[in-house]
Amino acid sequence: SYLRHEEKPIHTIMCCSPINEIPTSDEAAFAILKTSQTQLVDSGFQKNAILVMDEVMFQNVVKIKDKHRFDNIYLMAGDFHALKNYMAMIWTILDGSGVHQLIGCIFQGATLRSVFNVTNFNKSLRTIKLLYTSFGICLMREYLSSNYLHISIRELLNKTPTTFHTDEYKQKWFHQVLSTTSQINFEKQFNEFCTRQSNKMVCFRFWYWIFRFLLEACVQLLVAVRSQNFDLRNACWSRMVPLFFSHNRRRYAKLGARNLADLRSMPLALQQHFSESFAVKRTKRPFSGVPVDQALESSINRIGKGRNGISGQFSAQGIDKFCQT
């Protein structure tokens, strides 16, 4: 793969006692900030704290934080919930374009509804990746069959080896492709071709916008989390926020803008720490990072909401005992 993987230590997840307040109340928001301030900052355990949360909790907590002095606590948006919201927006935009009918040939019934409603995150994400890959193949095929193709690429394609049964041939061919595309500045030429075609054909312009400006941010954010690339993660947020604004996703429009602004004001040392911790690594496998909020959903929330969890428990003492054990 052309993506470089840097080995990083495995993270640990600890379960603290939950706050016994209504989740959407101001009391719960203040308790979250106060508990974090007391246990993490005032105790001397660390100088600052970063709280990662979904859009509903972020909206409530940020109001309390602005009213009170919690200068050592920073609020960050959860990438998992942002991806879910962004995918729901994608399916809303594509409604009526014919894509829904096309995907209906692959999935049906409850599975199809779970994809479009994003009730099943993994199935919806796999469909987005399938759609992005299909558009990419069609776009590249259009370019390779055009008269704008560079002669070096044409010669490289004519010399494509037919023996791929060993890894040696694959690696040699792959490095040759990377070297050639780098020498001729392939990306610039490809973008110029797309611009020319967009000016000529409205249909091409529409599907190119879907591919490059709508789907690509979603896929790249996933790559950023998997590879723990903090700069790419922030670049994707910068591309997603204007779309949230333009398509009336009010919560994430405000949250995303606040998220990017807080990153600018965050101390460099804390920013460096967050760049190494914004994605949770649970295994030694490469490209296996997951967002913090997704790690919580699949660990603490799954245990707490399971058959032997704390769902339905009203005793604060019983809840604390469950969390401590």
Backbone bond lengths (Angstrom), bond angles and torsions (degrees), N, CA, C in turn:
res aa  C-N    CA-C-N  psi(-1)  N-CA   C-N-CA  omega(-1)  CA-C   N-CA-C  phi
1 S - - - 1.460 - - 1.525 109.42 -
2 Y 1.319 116.59 150.01 1.464 120.33 178.25 1.520 111.52 -83.72
3 L 1.336 117.83 -7.21 1.457 121.62 176.78 1.525 109.62 -83.63
4 R 1.308 116.19 129.55 1.458 120.44 179.35 1.519 110.35 -87.59
5 H 1.306 115.24 139.76 1.459 120.46 -179.15 1.524 109.40 -115.68
6 E 1.317 115.52 126.90 1.464 121.76 178.18 1.525 109.31 -105.78
7 E 1.310 115.85 123.70 1.466 120.77 -178.22 1.526 110.05 -68.50
8 K 1.335 116.23 126.63 1.458 121.88 -179.47 1.518 109.95 -129.39
9 P 1.348 117.21 154.35 1.473 119.83 -178.18 1.520 112.01 -65.64
10 I 1.327 115.17 153.07 1.456 121.79 179.29 1.525 109.54 -77.95
11 H 1.326 116.50 136.94 1.459 121.70 -179.47 1.527 110.95 -83.46
12 T 1.315 115.11 157.43 1.462 121.59 174.35 1.527 108.98 -116.15
13 I 1.326 116.38 147.86 1.464 122.34 179.61 1.516 108.31 -118.49
14 M 1.328 116.35 123.78 1.459 121.59 179.41 1.521 109.92 -112.24
15 C 1.309 116.03 143.71 1.459 122.16 -177.85 1.522 109.54 -101.27
16 C 1.328 116.91 118.54 1.464 121.82 176.52 1.530 109.47 -100.66
17 S 1.311 115.77 164.36 1.461 119.96 -179.97 1.526 109.83 -65.39
18 P 1.334 118.33 131.30 1.463 120.53 -179.80 1.521 111.72 -70.47
19 I 1.324 115.14 161.69 1.462 121.56 179.70 1.525 109.03 -87.22
20 N 1.316 116.26 126.84 1.462 121.41 -175.16 1.530 111.56 -87.60
21 E 1.328 115.66 60.80 1.462 122.07 177.44 1.526 108.38 -135.82
22 I 1.319 116.24 162.62 1.463 120.01 175.28 1.533 108.20 -63.04
23 P 1.343 118.93 124.56 1.474 121.18 -172.03 1.520 114.84 -53.90
24 T 1.332 117.86 -34.21 1.468 120.57 -175.84 1.525 113.47 -92.51
25 S 1.331 117.86 4.61 1.465 120.85 -177.02 1.527 111.16 -85.26
26 D 1.344 115.72 159.74 1.461 121.01 176.34 1.521 110.83 -66.57
27 E 1.334 116.79 -31.21 1.466 120.54 178.72 1.527 110.76 -63.02
28 A 1.343 116.48 -40.74 1.464 120.01 178.79 1.526 110.92 -66.46
29 A 1.335 117.06 -40.75 1.461 121.02 179.29 1.526 111.02 -63.24
30 F 1.335 116.27 -43.56 1.467 119.53 178.89 1.525 110.46 -66.30
31 A 1.336 117.04 -38.61 1.468 120.53 179.86 1.527 111.13 -64.63
32 I 1.325 117.15 -36.56 1.468 120.86 177.76 1.523 110.34 -61.99
33 L 1.326 116.26 -47.90 1.462 120.48 -179.44 1.522 111.77 -67.26
34 K 1.327 116.50 -43.83 1.459 120.74 -177.49 1.520 111.31 -66.25
35 T 1.330 117.30 -43.34 1.463 120.94 179.10 1.521 111.15 -63.74
36 S 1.329 116.71 -43.38 1.466 120.52 178.58 1.521 111.17 -63.75
37 Q 1.333 116.45 -41.47 1.462 121.12 178.49 1.523 111.09 -62.37
38 T 1.328 116.56 -43.88 1.468 121.28 -176.07 1.522 111.68 -71.33
39 Q 1.335 116.85 -49.06 1.457 120.84 -172.29 1.524 113.54 -78.70
40 L 1.330 117.54 -30.23 1.458 119.77 -173.96 1.525 113.73 -104.36
41 V 1.336 117.40 -39.03 1.469 120.62 -173.88 1.522 111.85 -99.22
42 D 1.332 117.21 -56.92 1.467 120.82 -177.23 1.525 112.23 -63.43
43 S 1.321 117.00 -26.57 1.468 120.65 179.68 1.523 112.18 -74.88
44 G 1.335 117.30 -10.96 1.453 120.92 -178.72 1.512 113.54 84.73
45 F 1.333 116.92 5.35 1.469 120.54 -179.52 1.522 110.81 -65.41
46 Q 1.343 116.31 -38.76 1.456 121.35 175.25 1.526 109.00 -155.71
47 K 1.333 116.34 163.15 1.459 120.62 -175.65 1.526 112.41 -80.79
48 N 1.320 116.89 -34.09 1.466 121.89 -178.69 1.518 109.51 -135.04
49 A 1.324 115.74 165.54 1.460 121.33 178.42 1.522 109.28 -138.19
50 I 1.323 115.76 144.13 1.461 122.35 177.37 1.522 108.29 -118.09
51 L 1.321 116.45 124.67 1.458 121.87 179.31 1.526 108.83 -106.88
52 V 1.325 116.27 121.77 1.462 122.34 178.92 1.520 108.31 -104.04
53 M 1.328 117.31 128.75 1.466 120.15 -175.27 1.523 111.03 -151.65
54 D 1.344 114.86 169.25 1.460 119.82 179.21 1.528 110.32 -81.40
55 E 1.348 116.05 -178.55 1.463 120.04 -171.85 1.522 113.12 -68.36
56 V 1.346 117.92 -34.46 1.463 120.40 -177.87 1.524 110.59 -69.05
57 M 1.332 116.90 -49.24 1.458 120.84 179.28 1.525 111.08 -65.69
58 F 1.323 116.62 -37.77 1.464 120.52 179.66 1.526 110.33 -60.91
59 Q 1.314 116.57 -43.57 1.461 121.23 -178.59 1.521 111.75 -61.85
60 N 1.333 116.80 -37.70 1.463 120.67 -179.57 1.525 112.08 -77.58
61 V 1.334 115.67 -43.66 1.462 120.04 -174.81 1.524 111.48 -70.07
62 V 1.337 117.58 -36.67 1.457 119.44 -176.52 1.529 111.44 -65.94
63 K 1.335 118.30 -30.36 1.466 120.83 176.59 1.522 110.88 -64.30
64 I 1.332 116.12 -44.42 1.465 120.61 -179.88 1.520 110.46 -68.70
65 K 1.315 116.87 -38.52 1.469 120.33 -179.35 1.521 111.18 -64.35
66 D 1.313 117.75 -37.44 1.462 121.24 179.85 1.532 111.91 -70.98
67 K 1.335 117.33 -27.76 1.464 121.11 -179.84 1.524 111.79 -80.61
68 H 1.321 117.45 -32.01 1.458 122.24 -176.35 1.529 109.75 -114.17
69 R 1.296 115.52 166.57 1.458 121.04 -176.63 1.526 110.29 -92.73
70 F 1.318 115.69 93.75 1.463 121.87 172.68 1.527 107.40 -121.88
71 D 1.330 115.20 63.90 1.459 120.82 -172.34 1.525 113.18 -69.25
72 N 1.326 117.60 -22.50 1.460 120.67 -177.22 1.526 112.85 -92.71
73 I 1.325 116.68 5.82 1.461 121.14 179.97 1.528 108.94 -117.00
74 Y 1.321 115.62 130.36 1.464 121.88 179.83 1.527 109.18 -117.84
75 L 1.316 115.60 141.46 1.462 121.91 -179.34 1.523 109.43 -104.84
76 M 1.321 116.30 130.60 1.450 121.99 178.86 1.524 110.22 -125.67
77 A 1.315 115.88 147.15 1.466 121.24 -179.53 1.522 109.98 -79.40
78 G 1.325 116.21 143.94 1.460 121.39 177.33 1.522 110.95 -79.53
79 D 1.326 117.09 126.90 1.462 121.24 -177.69 1.529 112.10 -68.35
80 F 1.328 117.27 -30.84 1.464 120.97 -179.49 1.528 110.91 -64.43
81 H 1.320 116.74 -49.97 1.462 120.17 179.67 1.530 111.19 -69.03
82 A 1.324 116.82 -30.90 1.467 119.62 176.25 1.526 110.74 -65.75
83 L 1.333 116.50 -40.97 1.462 120.33 177.65 1.527 111.23 -63.42
84 K 1.327 116.51 -40.96 1.465 119.92 178.76 1.529 110.58 -61.27
85 N 1.322 116.32 -45.67 1.459 120.71 -179.65 1.521 111.16 -66.34
86 Y 1.319 116.49 -39.05 1.463 120.81 -179.11 1.528 110.90 -67.53
87 M 1.347 116.72 -40.04 1.464 119.68 178.45 1.524 111.26 -65.55
88 A 1.337 116.89 -39.06 1.466 119.99 176.20 1.527 110.54 -61.25
89 M 1.337 116.43 -37.86 1.461 120.72 177.61 1.529 110.65 -66.72
90 I 1.331 117.40 -38.79 1.466 121.31 178.86 1.525 111.02 -59.37
91 W 1.340 115.68 -47.54 1.471 118.82 -178.23 1.529 111.20 -66.78
92 T 1.320 117.73 -30.85 1.465 120.47 176.57 1.527 110.75 -67.88
93 I 1.333 116.70 -41.90 1.465 121.08 179.81 1.529 110.88 -65.83
94 L 1.338 116.69 -39.35 1.465 120.96 -176.42 1.520 113.25 -80.17
95 D 1.319 117.56 -5.55 1.463 120.49 179.93 1.532 109.95 -62.96
96 G 1.319 116.19 124.88 1.460 121.09 -178.65 1.516 113.98 93.64
97 S 1.337 117.70 -4.34 1.465 121.17 -179.23 1.526 112.51 -86.56
98 G 1.331 117.27 -11.85 1.460 121.20 -176.26 1.512 113.24 101.30
99 V 1.334 116.79 -12.25 1.466 120.77 -179.56 1.527 110.86 -67.36
100 H 1.338 116.48 -38.62 1.461 119.65 -179.65 1.528 111.20 -61.44
101 Q 1.331 116.55 -41.09 1.460 120.00 179.04 1.525 111.04 -66.77
102 L 1.328 116.07 -36.21 1.463 120.28 179.33 1.526 111.12 -66.19
103 I 1.328 116.63 -44.34 1.464 120.59 178.84 1.524 110.33 -68.53
104 G 1.351 116.33 -26.86 1.459 120.18 176.09 1.513 113.19 -64.21
105 C 1.332 117.51 -17.17 1.469 120.65 174.87 1.525 111.52 -77.71
106 I 1.336 116.72 -16.50 1.466 121.33 -179.41 1.521 110.86 -99.83
107 F 1.340 116.25 -47.83 1.467 121.75 -179.48 1.526 109.64 -113.72
108 Q 1.311 114.91 155.89 1.460 120.15 178.56 1.520 110.13 -143.57
109 G 1.330 115.37 162.23 1.455 121.64 171.67 1.513 113.89 61.84
110 A 1.342 114.91 -133.93 1.463 121.25 -176.10 1.522 111.92 -63.87
111 T 1.327 117.13 -34.42 1.468 120.23 179.15 1.519 110.96 -64.04
112 L 1.332 116.08 -42.46 1.465 120.25 179.56 1.526 110.87 -64.63
113 R 1.323 116.82 -41.24 1.472 120.37 178.71 1.525 111.06 -66.06
114 S 1.338 116.96 -37.52 1.469 119.78 179.42 1.523 111.75 -67.14
115 V 1.338 116.82 -27.59 1.470 120.93 177.14 1.522 110.36 -71.29
116 F 1.325 117.49 -49.52 1.465 121.39 -175.86 1.527 112.59 -74.73
117 N 1.329 117.51 -31.39 1.469 120.85 178.42 1.521 112.48 -88.45
118 V 1.338 116.89 -6.13 1.470 124.68 -179.11 1.536 110.47 56.40
119 T 1.313 117.37 33.40 1.464 120.23 172.61 1.519 110.61 -76.09
120 N 1.327 116.53 -24.42 1.462 121.68 171.85 1.522 107.28 -113.18
121 F 1.331 115.73 102.03 1.462 121.26 -172.88 1.523 111.80 -59.56
122 N 1.325 117.66 -47.21 1.467 121.20 -174.41 1.526 112.00 -65.90
123 K 1.332 117.46 -41.29 1.465 119.88 179.85 1.520 111.00 -66.79
124 S 1.315 116.61 -41.36 1.459 119.97 178.68 1.525 110.98 -65.63
125 L 1.336 116.54 -40.00 1.461 120.53 179.43 1.525 110.99 -66.81
126 R 1.329 117.48 -41.11 1.467 120.27 177.73 1.528 110.95 -62.07
127 T 1.322 116.96 -36.64 1.463 120.42 178.60 1.523 111.03 -68.45
128 I 1.322 116.61 -38.96 1.471 120.79 176.31 1.526 109.90 -61.82
129 K 1.326 117.25 -44.39 1.468 120.92 179.65 1.527 111.05 -65.14
130 L 1.335 116.66 -38.55 1.466 120.62 176.93 1.521 110.65 -63.01
131 L 1.321 116.42 -42.85 1.463 121.70 179.59 1.526 110.88 -65.68
132 Y 1.325 116.54 -42.98 1.464 121.32 -179.90 1.531 110.64 -63.93
133 T 1.331 116.40 -43.28 1.464 120.51 179.10 1.523 111.30 -64.38
134 S 1.322 117.15 -41.11 1.466 121.41 -179.80 1.525 111.03 -64.01
135 F 1.333 116.70 -45.11 1.467 120.31 177.60 1.533 110.70 -62.79
136 G 1.330 116.29 -40.03 1.456 120.11 179.58 1.517 112.45 -63.31
137 I 1.336 116.51 -40.89 1.467 120.74 178.75 1.529 110.66 -65.51
138 C 1.333 116.35 -44.44 1.472 120.11 179.15 1.527 111.26 -62.94
139 L 1.312 116.55 -40.58 1.462 121.06 -179.62 1.523 110.92 -67.17
140 M 1.324 117.12 -43.54 1.463 120.65 179.22 1.529 110.97 -67.03
141 R 1.314 116.24 -37.38 1.469 120.28 178.04 1.525 110.77 -63.10
142 E 1.333 116.10 -39.60 1.465 120.90 177.99 1.524 110.73 -63.49
143 Y 1.327 116.23 -39.96 1.467 120.17 -179.20 1.528 111.34 -70.49
144 L 1.339 116.59 -42.68 1.466 120.11 -177.40 1.523 112.40 -67.36
145 S 1.313 117.52 -23.51 1.465 120.88 179.53 1.531 112.42 -94.99
146 S 1.338 117.21 3.96 1.466 120.93 -178.21 1.523 110.91 -91.42
147 N 1.326 115.30 171.88 1.469 121.21 178.29 1.523 112.23 -83.98
148 Y 1.340 117.21 -5.10 1.461 120.94 -178.45 1.526 112.32 -87.56
149 L 1.325 117.24 -1.69 1.463 120.84 -176.43 1.521 110.45 -66.54
150 H 1.329 116.99 131.35 1.467 122.26 179.97 1.523 109.65 -65.49
151 I 1.325 115.95 144.07 1.458 120.57 -176.35 1.532 112.16 -62.86
152 S 1.339 117.29 -31.19 1.469 120.21 179.24 1.524 111.08 -65.73
153 I 1.325 116.45 -38.93 1.465 120.27 177.66 1.521 110.28 -67.84
154 R 1.334 115.91 -39.04 1.462 119.88 179.85 1.529 110.76 -63.77
155 E 1.334 116.11 -42.42 1.465 120.07 178.33 1.525 111.05 -66.89
156 L 1.324 116.21 -37.39 1.463 120.24 179.47 1.527 110.84 -64.93
157 L 1.332 116.62 -39.94 1.466 120.37 179.25 1.523 111.32 -69.31
158 N 1.329 117.06 -35.24 1.469 120.05 178.80 1.523 112.07 -68.09
159 K 1.334 116.37 -25.32 1.465 120.87 -179.58 1.530 112.44 -98.72
160 T 1.316 116.42 17.40 1.464 119.67 -179.36 1.522 110.20 -59.57
161 P 1.331 118.49 123.08 1.477 120.32 179.42 1.521 110.70 -68.65
162 T 1.297 115.51 147.97 1.470 120.81 -179.79 1.520 112.08 -98.69
163 T 1.333 117.28 -4.06 1.466 120.93 -179.35 1.516 109.09 -102.01
164 F 1.328 116.27 107.17 1.456 121.08 -179.18 1.529 111.10 -123.29
165 H 1.337 116.67 22.61 1.456 118.12 -175.54 1.523 112.69 -81.37
166 T 1.321 118.92 -8.93 1.462 121.69 177.03 1.519 109.76 -122.06
167 D 1.324 115.03 151.86 1.459 120.14 -178.49 1.523 111.34 -68.00
168 E 1.330 117.10 -26.40 1.464 120.87 -178.65 1.531 111.06 -60.81
169 Y 1.334 117.14 -44.07 1.462 120.86 179.27 1.529 111.01 -66.11
170 K 1.318 115.80 -39.60 1.460 120.25 -179.45 1.524 111.08 -62.32
171 Q 1.347 115.65 -47.16 1.460 119.68 -178.04 1.527 111.58 -65.96
172 K 1.317 117.34 -41.16 1.463 121.30 -179.44 1.525 110.60 -63.88
173 W 1.321 116.90 -44.92 1.463 121.43 179.33 1.524 111.28 -65.76
174 F 1.307 116.08 -40.43 1.459 120.42 -178.32 1.524 110.79 -64.14
175 H 1.326 117.94 -44.49 1.470 121.34 179.18 1.529 111.21 -65.79
176 Q 1.315 116.89 -34.01 1.463 120.35 177.77 1.530 110.90 -66.97
177 V 1.316 116.46 -39.80 1.465 121.02 177.51 1.526 110.49 -63.74
178 L 1.336 116.99 -45.79 1.462 120.79 179.93 1.522 111.56 -62.70
179 S 1.330 116.35 -40.12 1.464 120.33 -179.53 1.530 111.24 -65.56
180 T 1.314 116.79 -43.79 1.467 120.86 -178.64 1.521 111.66 -66.60
181 T 1.315 117.11 -46.59 1.471 120.67 -179.48 1.520 111.85 -63.89
182 S 1.336 116.49 -31.30 1.460 119.99 178.24 1.529 111.17 -72.42
183 Q 1.310 117.46 -39.13 1.460 121.87 -177.51 1.525 112.28 -66.83
184 I 1.311 117.23 -38.51 1.471 120.18 -175.62 1.527 112.24 -95.05
185 N 1.343 116.99 4.26 1.470 121.39 -178.24 1.536 110.05 55.40
186 F 1.324 113.54 59.53 1.465 121.31 -173.74 1.526 112.14 -59.86
187 E 1.324 117.06 -39.21 1.464 120.17 -176.61 1.529 111.57 -61.32
188 K 1.334 116.60 -41.92 1.462 120.37 179.64 1.527 111.02 -63.84
189 Q 1.324 116.08 -44.42 1.464 120.03 -179.78 1.525 111.33 -65.16
190 F 1.317 116.27 -38.97 1.463 120.45 179.66 1.529 110.86 -65.53
191 N 1.332 116.89 -42.46 1.467 120.67 178.87 1.528 111.49 -65.24
192 E 1.334 116.78 -37.45 1.464 120.02 177.17 1.528 111.07 -64.64
193 F 1.325 116.12 -38.38 1.466 120.21 176.87 1.527 110.56 -62.58
194 C 1.334 116.45 -44.50 1.465 120.78 -179.73 1.526 111.43 -63.89
195 T 1.330 116.67 -36.58 1.467 120.64 178.32 1.527 110.86 -66.57
196 R 1.331 116.51 -43.62 1.473 120.37 178.83 1.530 111.21 -62.76
197 Q 1.330 116.22 -44.65 1.458 119.83 -179.21 1.530 111.37 -66.73
198 S 1.330 116.24 -35.06 1.468 119.87 179.12 1.521 111.34 -65.92
199 N 1.336 116.34 -35.65 1.463 120.05 178.34 1.528 112.06 -71.93
200 K 1.335 115.97 -24.41 1.462 120.00 -178.78 1.528 112.27 -86.21
201 M 1.346 116.75 -42.45 1.467 121.09 -171.33 1.524 110.86 -125.33
202 V 1.329 116.20 126.53 1.463 121.62 179.20 1.523 110.39 -67.58
203 C 1.329 116.76 -38.27 1.468 121.03 -179.42 1.527 110.71 -62.05
204 F 1.342 116.02 -44.55 1.464 120.27 178.16 1.518 110.41 -62.72
205 R 1.334 117.00 -40.65 1.465 121.16 -179.15 1.526 111.21 -62.07
206 F 1.332 116.08 -40.83 1.467 120.20 -179.10 1.529 111.44 -63.81
207 W 1.331 116.65 -52.01 1.466 119.38 -176.57 1.524 111.61 -70.70
208 Y 1.332 117.07 -30.15 1.466 119.34 175.78 1.528 110.40 -67.32
209 W 1.331 117.11 -37.73 1.467 120.28 176.35 1.527 110.44 -64.23
210 I 1.326 116.94 -41.56 1.472 120.62 177.24 1.522 110.17 -59.59
211 F 1.322 116.15 -44.41 1.468 120.67 -177.11 1.523 111.90 -70.22
212 R 1.327 117.07 -52.22 1.462 120.82 -169.79 1.525 112.97 -84.15
213 F 1.304 118.41 -38.54 1.463 120.26 -171.37 1.525 113.99 -105.21
214 L 1.327 118.25 -14.08 1.461 120.22 179.83 1.528 111.65 -108.52
215 L 1.330 116.82 -55.84 1.466 120.34 -175.26 1.526 112.70 -78.56
216 E 1.320 116.83 -33.57 1.462 120.12 -172.16 1.524 112.74 -63.64
217 A 1.328 118.10 -37.71 1.467 120.79 179.93 1.520 110.86 -62.82
218 C 1.331 116.70 -38.10 1.467 121.21 179.42 1.525 110.84 -65.86
219 V 1.328 116.43 -46.88 1.465 120.85 -178.58 1.524 110.72 -67.36
220 Q 1.324 116.94 -40.54 1.463 119.86 -179.18 1.525 112.15 -68.32
221 L 1.336 117.59 -33.87 1.462 119.41 175.97 1.521 110.29 -64.76
222 L 1.320 116.87 -38.47 1.464 120.51 176.22 1.525 110.63 -63.48
223 V 1.339 117.26 -43.22 1.468 121.44 177.74 1.524 110.42 -62.86
224 A 1.334 116.97 -40.09 1.466 121.18 179.89 1.521 111.49 -61.78
225 V 1.327 116.45 -41.79 1.464 120.18 179.73 1.523 110.60 -70.55
226 R 1.331 116.71 -45.11 1.466 120.28 -178.86 1.529 111.63 -61.39
227 S 1.331 116.49 -40.05 1.465 120.94 -178.46 1.520 112.66 -94.89
228 Q 1.345 117.49 0.36 1.462 123.78 179.44 1.529 111.74 56.41
229 N 1.332 114.55 47.14 1.464 122.65 179.26 1.528 108.27 -99.27
230 F 1.324 116.70 101.69 1.462 121.70 -173.26 1.524 111.96 -69.92
231 D 1.323 118.11 -39.64 1.466 121.16 -179.71 1.529 110.95 -63.79
232 L 1.321 116.51 -41.84 1.465 120.16 178.32 1.522 110.53 -66.42
233 R 1.313 116.92 -36.44 1.469 121.06 178.07 1.525 110.72 -60.43
234 N 1.331 116.91 -46.08 1.467 120.91 -179.79 1.531 111.43 -67.86
235 A 1.332 116.45 -36.12 1.467 120.10 177.63 1.528 111.00 -64.23
236 C 1.322 116.79 -37.86 1.470 120.74 178.16 1.521 111.10 -66.84
237 W 1.331 116.75 -40.80 1.463 119.94 176.90 1.525 110.61 -61.38
238 S 1.336 117.06 -37.97 1.467 120.61 179.11 1.527 111.54 -64.52
239 R 1.329 116.87 -29.75 1.461 120.88 177.83 1.527 111.70 -82.06
240 M 1.328 117.03 -30.56 1.462 120.85 -175.74 1.525 112.98 -79.39
241 V 1.328 116.81 -35.96 1.472 120.51 -174.64 1.531 112.32 -58.95
242 P 1.355 120.92 -46.38 1.471 118.94 177.88 1.529 113.22 -59.43
243 L 1.342 116.70 -33.83 1.463 119.64 178.28 1.524 110.98 -70.37
244 F 1.333 116.79 -36.13 1.466 119.70 174.89 1.533 110.41 -61.15
245 F 1.320 116.24 -41.81 1.468 120.42 178.81 1.531 111.00 -63.97
246 S 1.327 116.51 -48.68 1.468 120.64 -172.91 1.520 113.25 -71.56
247 H 1.340 117.37 -19.73 1.466 119.80 -178.86 1.523 111.94 -113.70
248 N 1.324 115.38 25.86 1.467 122.47 167.76 1.527 112.99 62.46
249 R 1.324 117.48 33.68 1.462 121.66 172.28 1.524 106.94 -93.06
250 R 1.335 115.47 80.03 1.460 121.00 -166.53 1.516 112.80 -62.90
251 R 1.327 116.40 -44.20 1.466 118.65 -175.83 1.520 111.44 -61.95
252 Y 1.332 116.37 -48.67 1.460 118.49 -178.22 1.520 112.29 -78.03
253 A 1.317 118.65 -20.65 1.461 120.38 172.87 1.525 110.00 -64.39
254 K 1.340 116.25 -47.46 1.468 120.56 178.22 1.520 110.92 -70.02
255 L 1.331 115.92 -44.81 1.463 120.67 -177.43 1.523 111.15 -61.90
256 G 1.349 116.41 -44.65 1.459 120.10 -178.26 1.514 112.50 -64.48
257 A 1.346 116.41 -41.96 1.464 119.90 178.45 1.525 110.87 -63.94
258 R 1.328 116.71 -42.23 1.468 120.93 178.33 1.530 110.34 -66.08
259 N 1.312 116.41 -38.01 1.461 121.49 179.86 1.526 111.24 -60.92
260 L 1.320 116.75 -46.62 1.465 120.96 -179.66 1.525 111.50 -68.44
261 A 1.337 116.83 -36.85 1.467 120.38 178.68 1.525 111.21 -66.61
262 D 1.332 117.23 -41.13 1.465 120.70 179.38 1.521 111.74 -66.88
263 L 1.325 116.99 -31.99 1.462 119.82 177.33 1.526 111.05 -64.15
264 R 1.326 116.41 -35.29 1.464 120.43 179.00 1.527 111.84 -68.56
265 S 1.329 117.12 -34.56 1.465 120.87 -177.42 1.524 112.82 -90.04
266 M 1.316 117.55 -5.78 1.463 121.45 -178.00 1.531 110.41 -71.77
267 P 1.341 118.54 137.64 1.466 120.51 176.57 1.527 111.43 -56.25
268 L 1.331 116.36 147.12 1.461 120.52 -175.86 1.525 112.29 -60.91
269 A 1.337 116.61 -38.47 1.465 119.71 -179.73 1.527 110.93 -63.99
270 L 1.322 116.08 -41.78 1.465 120.12 179.16 1.527 110.66 -70.85
271 Q 1.312 116.43 -35.29 1.464 120.55 177.61 1.529 110.67 -63.83
272 Q 1.328 115.80 -38.77 1.460 120.49 177.47 1.521 110.83 -65.59
273 H 1.323 115.94 -40.38 1.469 120.22 178.39 1.526 110.65 -65.06
274 F 1.324 116.99 -42.17 1.462 120.70 -179.43 1.522 111.10 -67.22
275 S 1.334 116.98 -33.09 1.464 120.18 179.17 1.523 111.99 -64.18
276 E 1.329 117.02 -23.16 1.463 121.30 178.99 1.524 112.47 -96.39
277 S 1.337 117.01 -5.85 1.468 120.14 -173.78 1.522 113.66 -128.26
278 F 1.336 119.04 0.75 1.468 119.26 -177.19 1.525 111.39 -70.25
279 A 1.327 116.87 -19.56 1.464 122.01 174.97 1.524 108.48 -120.04
280 V 1.311 116.20 134.30 1.463 121.75 -176.44 1.522 109.31 -91.31
281 K 1.316 115.18 132.04 1.466 121.14 178.14 1.521 108.45 -110.20
282 R 1.334 117.31 116.49 1.460 122.33 -176.96 1.522 112.99 -105.39
283 T 1.331 118.38 -17.39 1.465 122.44 -179.08 1.529 109.33 -132.69
284 K 1.327 116.48 171.96 1.458 122.12 179.02 1.526 112.07 -87.87
285 R 1.297 117.79 -2.98 1.459 120.82 179.39 1.526 110.63 -65.10
286 P 1.333 118.39 139.06 1.470 119.97 177.52 1.521 111.12 -68.87
287 F 1.322 115.73 151.45 1.466 123.22 178.18 1.532 111.54 55.55
288 S 1.327 115.57 46.22 1.471 120.02 -178.33 1.527 112.33 -120.16
289 G 1.332 117.76 15.79 1.456 120.43 179.58 1.522 111.73 -69.35
290 V 1.317 116.52 145.66 1.468 121.95 177.42 1.522 108.19 -129.76
291 P 1.329 118.65 152.79 1.469 120.49 177.39 1.518 111.98 -60.56
292 V 1.330 116.16 154.16 1.465 120.98 -178.54 1.521 111.03 -59.59
293 D 1.339 116.91 -45.55 1.467 118.91 -177.69 1.526 112.36 -68.38
294 Q 1.341 117.45 -28.84 1.464 119.36 175.53 1.523 110.91 -72.31
295 A 1.344 116.46 -36.29 1.466 119.86 176.84 1.523 110.90 -63.11
296 L 1.334 116.77 -38.09 1.466 120.18 177.51 1.527 111.04 -68.37
297 E 1.331 116.50 -39.90 1.464 120.13 179.57 1.525 111.26 -62.38
298 S 1.331 116.76 -37.64 1.464 120.54 -175.43 1.518 113.30 -90.94
299 S 1.329 118.06 -0.25 1.469 119.71 179.86 1.527 110.44 -123.69
300 I 1.329 117.35 -80.02 1.467 121.44 -175.62 1.529 111.39 -64.21
301 N 1.330 117.13 -47.64 1.465 119.50 -178.37 1.523 112.09 -65.76
302 R 1.328 116.34 -38.31 1.466 119.02 -179.77 1.521 111.14 -66.62
303 I 1.334 116.00 -38.77 1.467 119.67 178.70 1.525 110.42 -70.64
304 G 1.340 116.17 -44.79 1.462 119.74 -176.97 1.511 113.74 -68.19
305 K 1.341 116.82 -31.73 1.461 120.57 -177.90 1.525 112.68 -96.44
306 G 1.329 116.72 3.37 1.460 120.87 179.87 1.516 112.76 -76.24
307 R 1.328 115.71 -171.61 1.468 121.06 -175.96 1.522 111.82 -62.95
308 N 1.325 116.91 -36.40 1.460 121.17 -178.65 1.525 112.04 -104.55
309 G 1.328 116.54 22.60 1.456 120.53 -177.05 1.515 112.91 -89.49
310 I 1.332 115.06 -156.69 1.467 121.00 -174.71 1.526 112.27 -103.31
311 S 1.330 117.85 6.57 1.464 119.78 176.96 1.526 109.83 -62.17
312 G 1.314 116.52 126.27 1.461 121.15 -178.98 1.512 114.12 89.98
313 Q 1.339 116.98 -4.12 1.465 120.44 178.49 1.535 109.06 -83.22
314 F 1.325 116.71 130.57 1.460 120.80 -179.55 1.528 112.07 -113.86
315 S 1.300 117.33 -5.35 1.454 121.42 179.98 1.522 109.54 -88.66
316 A 1.334 116.61 119.72 1.469 120.26 179.21 1.519 110.96 -61.58
317 Q 1.326 116.99 -36.47 1.460 121.07 179.45 1.530 110.63 -65.84
318 G 1.336 116.29 -40.93 1.457 119.92 179.04 1.517 112.31 -66.51
319 I 1.335 116.63 -37.99 1.463 120.90 178.84 1.525 110.53 -66.27
320 D 1.339 117.11 -44.10 1.462 120.78 178.76 1.523 111.01 -62.26
321 K 1.314 116.81 -39.88 1.465 120.85 -179.97 1.526 110.51 -64.59
322 F 1.341 116.52 -40.07 1.463 120.38 178.28 1.530 110.45 -62.37
323 C 1.335 117.01 -44.97 1.464 121.16 -177.36 1.525 111.91 -67.44
324 Q 1.322 117.41 -34.27 1.463 121.11 -178.65 1.523 112.27 -74.88
325 T 1.319 116.48 -23.46 1.465 119.71 -179.06 1.517 112.50 -99.56
